[in-house]
Amino acid sequence: MSQPPNSKIICCIGDIHGYITKLQNLWSNLENTINPSQFKTATIIFLGDYCDRGPQTRQVIDFLISLPTRYPNQKHVFLAGNHDFAFAAFLRLLPPPLDGSDFSDGWKEFEESEEREGWFNGDGYEMMHVQGRRWSGNIKEKFNVAKGIKYQGSINDAGPTFQSYGVSHGSADLVNAVPDEHKKFLANLVWVHEEDDVFINTDDGVKCCKLIAVHAGLEKGVDVKEQMKILKARDTRIPKVQPLSGRKNVWDIPEELSASPTIIVSGHHAKLHVEGLRLIIDEGGGYPDKPVAAIVLPYMKIIRDTDVLAK
């Protein structure tokens, strides 16, 4: 790959969902595709959802934690996905609400789903964010009609995450089973990341843009500055953070960002969608038979764990 002068390499990696072999193969393909000197100093943005669905959440987090030591000249950004947010909530790692309220105040928004989702009621639930209770719950319906697959324990398919740490789904013992370095990793995940002076190849030539990375996207119809303020502050008084969890309402780039070129890159949506400056990189969606993908800027090159590279 050749690159525009003075541009930096940025790799945005989509949802991993507990598949360590996919992550290892994707990383190897990135390393073998990008010029070694460029890869050595690249910015690597992980778009969130490291846990659930796949069987090896623990190994995935071990791999991610190892990167700053193995590649000290790279810049590593670890975004929180909605699954990671809920995992951290169960472990009581989220910062307290900024307004001094209790996490239990946020239960009301979802209380009509409590019985169906079988919310967690074990040790520590009284002080738990609603997403932690949903994540670790025992959903009554065993089949996800929308996806055509069985639920794995909870609405978030969290069963494999518990099992990767050697405890049964929904067990309060997970709090003690997760190593301290994993807790630190989850506690430090950022909700949004910004990069200035990012080059990107377009049909109109190379553009210099601002980049905003957020797991699901920015919500339309809501002031962008206010959204960014909430995301940077990690305001946990919100029962469901739309930029981490939304769907149609976070798909497009907000109109107010059209005044200057702004890339918005996300995972979350179980799709690979590249249209203009809106990049959605989640080809795998946590499905066992679909690839984990990344996009390399400025080239707009998609790299997958399944790529077979010429030797």
N, C-alpha and C positions, 0 to 999 in steps of 0.2 A: 504494500500500500504506500502511495505517496501522499503527502499532506500539504495543505496550503501553508505558506510561510507564516511563522510565528503562532501557528495554531497548536492547541493542546489536544491530546487524545483523551476522549472520554468514553468509557464503556459503561453502558447502563444494562444491568442484568435483571431479568424478570424473575417472577415468583419461583421459588425453589421447592417449597412445600415438602421438606423432609426427604428429598431424594439425593443422597450423597454422591452416588455414581454419576448421575446426570450433572451435578455441580462440578465434580472433578473433571469429567470429560469436556464440559463447556470451558472450564478454565484452561485446560490443556490446549483446546482449539484456539482460544483467544491468544494464548502465549505463542502458539506456532503460526498464527496468521499475522499478527501485528509485528512490525519491525522491533527487534529486541530492545534497542535503545529507547524507542517510544513507549513500549510496554512497561519498561522499567520505571518510567516516570508518569505513567498514565493516572488519570483520576477514575476510580472505579466506584460507580454508584449502584448499590444494591437496592432494588425498588420495594423490598419488603416481602412478607409472608415466607418466612424461613421454616415455619413449623406446620404441623397437621397434615393429614392425608397420606403422605409418604411415611415409610417406616423408620426413618433415620434422622429425626430432628436433632437428637443429641450430637450425632456425628457432623451434621451440617453446621451447627453452631460452633463445634470444635474447629472445623475448617475455617470458618469466618474469623474466629478469634485469632487464629494463627497467622493471618495474612499480614498485619502490620510488622510482625517480626520477620517473616519470610521475604517480604517485599517492602523494605523500609523507605524506599524512595517513591513509592506510590502514595496516592491520597485515597483513602477508603472512606466511603460514606455509607452508613447503614440506616436506611429508612425504616420506620415502623409501618408494617401492614396491619390490617384489621385483625388478623389472626395473632400476630405478635403482641399487639395491644391487649388482646384478650388473655393471652398467656401471661403477660406481665401483670395484668389485673388480678388473675387468680393467685399469683405469687406475692401479691400486695407490694408491687414495685413501682406503681404509678405515683407521680407526685400528687399531693392532696389538692382538692379543688381550690382555685385562687380566691374564691369568695368565702372560704371558710365553711362551706356546706359539707354535709356528709354524703358519701357515695350512695347511701341508701335513698337519698332524695331523688336519684336518677332512676330508681327501679320502676317508678310509676309509669313511665312512658311505654314500658314493655310488659307490664304486669298481666295483660290479657293473654300473653303467650307463655306465662310462667308454667302452667300445668302441662301444656303440650310439649314444651322444651325441657321440662323436668329439671328446673334450675337447681344448682348446687345449694345444699342446706347444711353442709358439714362444718367442721371446725373453721372458724374465721369468716364465715359468710357474712356476718353482720356488718363488717367493715369493708366489704368488697364492692368494687365497681360492677355495675350490672353486666358488662360484657364478660367479666370473669366468671360470673355465675352461669351465664348462658353457655360459655365455652366449655365448662366442665360439667354441664348438666347431662341428664340421661333422657334423650329425646324419645317421646312415646312412639312416634311414627318411625319405622325402621327403613323406609324407602323414600329417597328424594326423587319425587316425580319429575321435577324440573330438569334434573341431570340424568335421570334414568339409572341411578346407582344407589346402593345402600348407604345410609348414614353410618359413620364410624363413631358411634357413641353419642355425639352431641351435634347440635346445629352447625358447629364449626368443624366437625370431623376431627375432634381432638384426641380420640382414643389412641391413635398411633404415637402421639407425642408423649402421653403418659407411659405407654409401653416402652418407648425408647429410653426412658429413665428407670425402667424396671419396676413400675408400679401399675396397678390396674386403673382403668379409666375412672375418673371421678374421685380418686382417692386423695384425701388431704395430705397423705404422705409425700405427694409430689413436691411440696414446699421444702422438705428436707432432702429429697433425692436430687434436686437440681443443684449442681455445683455453684459455688459463690461466683466464679468467673463468668458463668452463664447468666447468673442473676445480674451481674454488673453490665454485661452486654445488653440484656433486655431493658434494664433500667435506663441505659444511655441512648437508646434508639431515638433518632430525631424524627419529627413529623413532616418536615419539609426541608429542602435544601436548595440553595440558590447558587448559580455560577454566572459570572459576568464574562463577556468576551469569548463566547463559545462559537466556533465556526461550524457551519453546516452546509453541505452541498445541496443546492436546490436546482430546480429547472431554470431559474434565472441567474445561476452562478453561485459562487460562494457567498454566504451571508454571515455577518457577525451578529450574534444574538445574545440575549439573556436567556438562561435556562432555569426553569423551576421544576424540581423533581418532587413529586408527592404521590403516595401510593395509588390513590384512585383518581385524583384530579381536583381541580378547583370548581367550586359550586357556581352555577350560573345564577344570576339575579341577586347575588350577595356580594357586597363590596369586597374587592380583592384585598385591599389594605387591612380590613378587619379580619378576613380569613387568615391572612399571613400572620397577623398579630396573635391570633388564637393558636395557630399551628406552632409558631416559634416559642410561645409560652407554654405549650403542651397543657392546655387548659382542660383538665379532666372533669370539670363540673358537667360537661356535655355527655349525655348518655350514649349518643352515637355520633362520632365525628365524621361528617359527610365526606371530607376530602380523603379519609382513609377507608370509607365504607360505601360511598354512594355508587350509583350506577348511571342511569341516563342523565341525572342532574349534574354529573361531573365529567361527562364525555367530551364536551367541546371546550375550546379555549374561550374564556370570558371576553366579551366584546371590548371591555375597557383596556385589555392588553394589546389590542390591535394597533394602537398608536405607535408602538415600537416593537420590532420583531422579538417575540418571546416564545421559546420552545417550552412546551409542557410535556414532560415524560412521566409515564406511570406504568404500573403493572395492573394487577387486580382483576381485570375484566375477562380473563380466560380467552383473550384474542390477541392476535398480532395485527395491529392497525397503525399504519404509517401514512399520514395524510397532511401534507404541508409541514407545519411546525408542531402538530399534535402527534406524539409518539406513544403508543400503548404497546408495551412489550411483555405480554404474558401468554405466550403460545401454549404453554403447558397446562395452566389452570389447575395443577395438582393432579391431573389424570396420569395414570401409570404409563399409558401408551403414547403420550404426547411429549414433544421436546421442550426443554428449557432453553430459552433464547436470550440473546443479548444484541444490542445495537451499538456499533462503533461510530462515534462522531470524530471528525467531520464527514466521514465517507458515506454514512447512512447504510453501512454494511451490516446485514443480519448474520449472526453466527449462532449455530445451534450445537447442543451436545451431541447430536446425531450426525453432524458433518463428518465425512470421511475425507481427510486432507491428503493431497498427493505428497508422497515421500520423495 
